[in-house]
Amino acid sequence: MSSERLAGKVAIVTGAASGFGRGIATKFAQEGAKVIVADLSEDAGKQVASELGGVFIRTDVTQKADWEAALALAIKEYGQLDIVVNNAGASYSNKATESVTEKEFDMVMNVNVKSIYLSTQVVVPYLLKENRPGNFIQIASTAGIRPRGGLAWYSASKGAAITATKALASEYGPKQIRFNAVSPVVGVTGMTNLFLGSTDISTFVATVPLGRPSTPADIANACCYLASDEASFITGVNLEVDGGRCV
Ligand SMILES: NC(=O)c1ccc[n+]([C@@H]2O[C@H](COP(=O)([O-])OP(=O)(O)OC[C@H]3O[C@@H](n4cnc5c(N)ncnc54)[C@H](O)[C@@H]3O)[C@@H](O)[C@H]2O)c1
């Protein structure tokens, strides 16, 4: 028996060209999964895919046709799809909520919430038709549990991701399709500056009991566990990977 924890599984990881998504895709490949790197960013996405022996597809997670293409690619390349990690995310810069534009609001809700809707619209019918167990993991945020001012609609989008995850877990549990969320605390990624308004995370990190930011490896390890058969009886959780921030 393989010691690789995701051997035989095929995963789509969105936003895998950068940050947490890159860490998740890399860990999944190390643990034996075949990985579809799905991202808007072509150069970085292709680079990640070539490093981990996966395939890249340019994907806008807000577009249903792009989800259909990613599922079709998984089936064409690897014959199946087992895991979807909805990691791609978007935010506007931390600012007074009355100055958030309608365009920014729509962008945040589309990338962070509508993407989950579209992933289920496309992938759940495939899993049901094939009678396959499936596994969805949403990268939410501590902002969805313990929001602060300046990021109201980003926080609300992550709250929606967590609630949708629990509702979907309840609905599709009888079909053996699991839905879980992972909530990082602040990390050092492409989005940090948007959240904090600067790259200086020391003030925020002082509020984290374990005293450091989250890393791509922290998030990837949690996702690997939830995606693996070790977590076969776990669905509907929001796993805070936050050094105790939300206590
Ligand atoms: N960095 C943090 O402090 C932090 C904290 C909590 C939660 N998160 C969440 O972690 C997730 C990953 O973010 P990150 O911090 O690694 O940021 P990042 O900017 O490093 O990576 C985000 C990736 O998503 C891709 N992306 C953006 N919009 C997309 C779209 N419409 N379609 C496809 N791909 C798209 C980008 O090209 C990029 O590669 C996000 O959901 C974010 O909200 C981040």
The ligand as an ORCA input file, in Angstrom:
! r2SCAN-3c Opt
* xyz 0 1
  N      -2.933     35.886      2.772
  C      -3.687     35.965      3.832
  O      -3.358     36.651      4.796
  C      -4.995     35.195      3.882
  C      -5.621     35.035      5.116
  C      -6.826     34.327      5.163
  C      -7.359     33.796      4.002
  N      -6.713     33.986      2.812
  C      -7.316     33.389      1.611
  O      -6.364     32.501      1.041
  C      -6.696     32.318     -0.337
  C      -5.421     32.398     -1.155
  O      -4.902     33.714     -1.114
  P      -3.350     34.051     -0.978
  O      -3.206     34.778      0.298
  O      -2.541     32.852     -1.237
  O      -3.213     35.159     -2.137
  P      -2.347     35.217     -3.474
  O      -2.641     36.565     -4.050
  O      -0.915     34.885     -3.201
  O      -2.978     34.081     -4.398
  C      -4.260     34.197     -4.943
  C      -4.271     33.507     -6.309
  O      -5.624     33.509     -6.784
  C      -5.597     33.817     -8.164
  N      -6.885     34.378     -8.558
  C      -7.430     35.563     -8.196
  N      -8.625     35.731     -8.790
  C      -8.847     34.613     -9.545
  C      -9.901     34.197    -10.403
  N     -10.985     34.976    -10.611
  N      -9.803     32.999    -11.001
  C      -8.716     32.211    -10.813
  N      -7.673     32.564    -10.027
  C      -7.742     33.764     -9.410
  C      -4.451     34.804     -8.333
  O      -3.996     34.862     -9.676
  C      -3.413     34.216     -7.373
  O      -2.579     33.283     -8.020
  C      -7.737     33.388     -0.681
  O      -9.021     32.792     -0.742
  C      -7.643     34.342      0.486
  O      -8.849     35.041      0.695
  C      -5.548     34.664      2.724
*
